[in-house]
Amino acid sequence: MKYVIGMATGLLLLAGCSSTTEEQLESGYSRIMTADGEVTHVCRSEQTVGTNFKKRSCRSIKQLEEDREAAQDFMQYYQGQMLTPVVN
């Protein structure tokens, strides 16, 4: 019985993986796409500090855009702070 359940679970996992493809890009990046060709995630390999091991980090397109917007807001805020004259 355990064997049958294990096989069924394995087949379900493989079926889920077959609906996505992965395209390797240069610089250690890769894109995960649906069967329609829509990019869902961007992954990259990051080396952990102090080791030779690499860790795979994947982020959705929405997360990447939110991070980009947050970085732009951060830069605009601090550039504005630097341009403000200091009055003594």
Beta strands, then each sheet from edge to edge (+ up, - down):
strand 1: 20-24
strand 2: 29-34
strand 3: 39-47
strand 4: 54-60
sheet 1: 1+ 2- 3+ 4-
end
